Amino acid sequence: MTFRLRTIRKIALWGCLVLASLAAVAYAADDLWARHRKRPVEHIKVGRLYAAVNHWNEVEYSVGTPTTETCIEALMPHFGYKPCWYLRKHDIEQIGP
């Protein structure tokens, strides 16, 4: 019984190590690709929506002026920029609760 448990733990540990190393390799490859392309950035207009709780515990919304955010054409965030595919999908930013 203990032999089986040890085997299952070893398999689970190796599985976690393989997943972590695959994620690290994917991030490194994405970073190298972005650096090779000389930081391919775009500018996307993002709307702002302000949310505030009033004294009746209701959320009130008000529309703010849209801002332009810089994004990078990559799979994951690099150089402090969000990926462009994410900003295209989430083009309204909620500020507040």
Phi, psi and omega per residue, in radians:
M1 nan -0.775 3.140
T2 -1.221 -0.528 3.097
F3 -1.101 -0.719 3.120
R4 -1.129 -0.711 -3.135
L5 -1.135 -0.712 3.103
R6 -1.133 -0.693 3.123
T7 -1.121 -0.738 3.129
I8 -1.130 -0.711 3.101
R9 -1.105 -0.720 3.117
K10 -1.118 -0.735 3.123
I11 -1.120 -0.748 3.130
A12 -1.132 -0.725 3.115
L13 -1.101 -0.791 3.116
W14 -1.123 -0.658 3.096
G15 -1.093 -0.751 3.101
C16 -1.128 -0.713 3.119
L17 -1.126 -0.703 3.123
V18 -1.146 -0.760 3.115
L19 -1.109 -0.730 3.127
A20 -1.141 -0.713 -3.141
S21 -1.220 -0.624 3.069
L22 -1.124 -0.702 3.097
A23 -1.130 -0.707 3.125
A24 -1.150 -0.715 3.123
V25 -1.166 -0.696 3.115
A26 -1.130 -0.729 3.125
Y27 -1.153 -0.740 3.134
A28 -1.123 -0.723 3.127
A29 -1.152 -0.688 3.110
D30 -1.147 -0.689 3.111
D31 -1.152 -0.762 3.108
L32 -1.114 -0.664 3.109
W33 -1.136 -0.712 3.120
A34 -1.172 -0.678 3.100
R35 -1.193 -0.631 3.124
H36 -1.136 -0.604 -3.134
R37 -1.503 0.164 3.078
K38 1.091 0.890 3.095
R39 0.930 1.228 -3.114
P40 -1.246 1.701 -3.082
V41 -1.876 2.710 3.058
E42 -2.308 2.932 3.076
H43 -2.105 2.168 -3.104
I44 -2.146 2.389 3.121
K45 -1.410 2.208 -3.109
V46 -2.107 2.187 3.103
G47 -1.355 2.679 3.124
R48 -2.031 2.431 3.112
L49 -2.258 1.995 -3.115
Y50 -1.594 2.333 3.107
A51 -2.109 2.365 3.123
A52 -2.465 2.514 3.113
V53 -1.632 2.213 3.115
N54 -1.532 -3.063 -3.053
H55 -1.375 0.014 2.984
W56 -1.776 0.254 -3.109
N57 1.016 0.614 3.029
E58 -1.899 2.545 -3.132
V59 -1.565 2.202 3.077
E60 -1.885 2.389 -3.114
Y61 -1.955 2.514 3.001
S62 -2.450 2.491 -3.077
V63 -1.531 2.278 3.098
G64 -1.760 3.134 3.117
T65 -1.355 2.443 3.128
P66 -1.185 2.584 3.101
T67 -2.084 2.821 3.095
T68 -1.808 2.156 3.131
E69 -1.946 2.549 3.097
T70 -1.585 2.342 3.125
C71 -2.288 2.906 -3.118
I72 -2.085 2.435 3.100
E73 -1.385 1.472 3.131
A74 -2.654 3.002 -3.140
L75 -1.372 -0.634 -3.100
M76 -2.181 2.857 3.133
P77 -1.176 2.397 3.090
H78 -2.486 2.689 3.053
F79 1.005 0.395 3.139
G80 1.454 0.143 3.133
Y81 -1.902 2.594 3.039
K82 -1.406 2.706 3.071
P83 -1.189 2.543 -3.111
C84 -1.149 -0.607 3.130
W85 -1.092 -0.578 3.128
Y86 -1.258 -0.760 -3.137
L87 -1.206 -0.556 3.078
R88 -1.159 -0.595 -3.133
K89 -1.403 -0.568 -3.130
H90 -2.015 1.274 -3.050
D91 -1.543 0.078 3.031
I92 -2.173 2.194 -3.109
E93 -1.855 2.166 3.112
Q94 -1.610 2.249 3.132
I95 -1.971 2.125 -3.121
G96 2.014 -2.870 -3.066
P97 -1.196 nan nan
